[in-house]
């Protein structure tokens, strides 16, 4: 059986890849196919996460055993066979390619093709440029600071409208669904 994955990234709007891979291939095979299609260094630390429909991480498949004492079980890419983790079309997978900034590619297994096999994975669609594999940390920090500056008003922006009325109204604390608390 062949799995077809659609891959996008919120770090690059026009980026899109499609990879076909044999269901009996490993996550390392999939990682290498992705890295080949975008020109990434294959030796970098990265992980796949099997996700639920809301993109919540459920299972981690990692490149290298980090030997952390964790309650969560982790599998190694070179041992993890795709069909052991993915069994439905629409399965969502995150490929975290930059641990420092937690940047990822969003993947969805869009098609199962029964009765066919592939010796090697193949990129069947390549649109746009992938996000950089790593970012300059000073540049990253500057971007975070710029976003925070937009989200948090400056002192000059804080006026009477921001704070509201300076008169206390105890009814403001009475909201539907809350009971009075004994203090």
C-alpha positions, -999 to +999 in steps of 0.1 A: +000+000+000+011+036-007+004+066+015+002+100+000+010+130+023+002+166+018+026+189+035+023+227+043+039+252+066+026+283+082+061+297+079+059+299+041+025+307+025+032+293-009+050+262+003+034+228-005+048+193-010+032+160-017+051+128-009+041+093-018+057+065+003+052+028+008+032+022+039+059-003+051+085+025+050+097+041+082+094+076+095+131+080+088+123+072+051+096+099+052+120+124+069+146+118+043+121+123+015+109+156+030+145+168+036+154+159+000+124+178-013+133+210+006+171+208+008+173+204+046+202+188+065+191+153+074+213+151+105+194+178+125+173+168+155+136+166+146+105+146+154+072+136+140+041+138+161+010+118+154-019+143+162-056+142+167-080+161+145-073+193+164-035+190+159-029+180+195+003+159+198-004+123+208+027+102+200+062+113+193+085+096+167+120+111+171+152+110+151+174+102+181+167+088+215+171+118+239+169+095+269+147+119+289+129+106+319+094+111+306+060+096+312+054+098+274+067+070+253+088+080+222+096+059+192+127+061+169+122+070+133+143+042+119+123+016+138+088+031+134+069+018+104+044+042+089+015+017+088+019+009+125+010+045+133-012+057+104-042+038+095-068+063+082-069+089+055-070+123+071-045+113+098-027+145+109+011+145+116+034+174+127+070+173+115+089+195+139+121+204+120+134+231+143+133+223+180+147+257+191+117+276+178+092+248+176+086+253+139+068+225+121+053+213+089+017+202+089+011+169+072-020+150+064-022+115+049-046+123+021-048+090+002-042+053+007-034+034-025-039-003-019-024-030-041+007-008-050+041-005-035+070+019-039+107+010-035+116+046-026+095+076-015+088+102-042+079+139-041+050+142-065+043+179-060+067+207-051+054+243-049+071+273-033+101+275-011+103+258+023+108+278+054+145+280+065+155+250+085+170+271+112+166+308+121+190+333+135+180+335+172+185+373+173+162+377+143+137+353+160+138+373+193+132+405+173+102+390+157+088+379+190+094+414+205+077+430+175+046+408+180+045+415+217+047+452+211+017+450+189-002+429+214+005+449+245-004+486+245+022+512+255+017+534+286+007+563+262-021+541+249-036+535+283-062+561+289-096+563+307-112+542+279-087+514+284-092+512+322-129+520+321-147+540+346-130+548+379-162+542+398-166+508+415-198+489+406-201+457+425-226+444+399-197+440+375-185+410+396-218+393+394-218+372+363-243+345+353-230+310+363-210+322+393-221+316+428-212+339+457-180+327+474-176+325+511-144+342+521 
